[in-house]
Amino acid sequence: QARAHVLLVGTFHFANPGLDGHKPKYTFDPFSPDGQKQLQEVLNRLAAFRPTKICVEYPSDRQEVCDAWYNSYLAGTAKPDPNETVTVGFALAKRLGLKKVHAIDADGYWLPIAPADDDAAAAIANRLGQTDLLDSALHRRYMAMYGLCDEIEQTLSLRQRLRLLNHPDYIMLGHGHYFIGRFGLGDGKEFPGPDAFPTKWHNRNLRMFSNIQRAGADPTDRGLAIVGAGHVPILQYAVQACPTMRWVPVAEVLGSR
């Protein structure tokens, strides 16, 4: 049967707000001459995909704010903003003549039984005799890897960086970080590790996917979702499993190298 085509593009946050666990060393300036050149290369590739719906990582319960922001962008009255929502999502939507940009982000649901903060997790780890999980050697290796990736990415163009972030091996490697350390807290009777942030994270992505579904419900749609790269593993699995969608590999659009 006909299915909506869906392209997920995982990205780093251009504005580097420092909200993630890893704080990137470098920023990307989309307004510099070189940044503009790299950005246009990506926009040209994405435009060739011919998306009919564009989704961005902005709270879905504030769609009216997103609408006003996009309308001010179209009118030329919005302040310059390096955020990829604007520099990629809005810019591409304007080029394609789209009337709307869809906000798809959502808060995840935090289970009431889950430890609410580090102190609560530490108390549970102490009670279960699992304090070693709070200082994981694998976690330190992941953080060192992110620092190395920062240096590697500085040698690449924006298109190449996005291609790397969406490479299947890179996606799985990064997603593995959610399943180490305090994730292991539990004794088979209670599961405070999985019930905490990992559950909230997966729930957030499932809510985002439901928003993507609503945005591109028509089988003739060609949907593009621009999200933080950490969201891609769960969203991609959902798109690939959904019988009303056809997943489009990033490499087909941004190139294999």
C-alpha positions, 0 to 999 in steps of 0.5 A: 500500500502507499506509505508516507515517506519519512526522513529523520535527520539527527543533528547536533544543536547549532546554538549549543545550549548546553542542555545535554549530558555532553557539553560540546567544545565547539559551536557551528556558526551558520551566519559566517561565510563558511557556515552559510556555504555549508548550510546551503549545501545541506539545504539543497540536498534536503530540498531535493527530497521534496518534503511536504511536511517539516517537523522540528524539535519544538514543544508540540503544546506550543504549536501556536508559538511555533506558528507565530515564530515561523510567520515572523520569519517569513515576514522577515521580522524574526531576530537572527537565530542559529538554532537548527529549527530556524536555519534548517527547518524554517529556511527549508520550509520557506524555500518550498513554500510550506505554510506550516512547520510542525512542532513535535517535541514533548516531555516524557512521563516520569514514573512516580516510583522512579528515583527523582534525582541523584540523591534518591538514586544513590540511596537506592544503590546503597540499599541494594549494594550496587553503588559501583554502578554510580561510577561506571568506567564505561560511562567515562569511556563514553564521555572521552569518546564524545570529546574525541568526536568533537575533534573529528567533527571539526574536520568535516563539513556540516553535510559530512557531520550530519552524515556521520551522526546518522550513520547506523553504527554511530547511532547504535553506539550512542544509544548504548550509553542509555543502558549502562551505569545506573540503568543496572540498578535493580534486583529483579523485584524492583527496577529503579534504574530502567524506571528512571530516565531511560523510561522517561526518554523512551516515552518522550520519543514515542510521544514525538513519534505520535506527533510525526504520525499526525503531521504526516498522516497522508500516504502521499506525504514526504515528511522530514523531521529535524531532531537531536541525534540522540532521538534517532534510534527510537524514532527510526525504529518506530518509523521502520516498524510503522505500516503506514510509513516508509523510512528514507535513509539519510545517506540517500539524501546527504550522500554516502561519504 
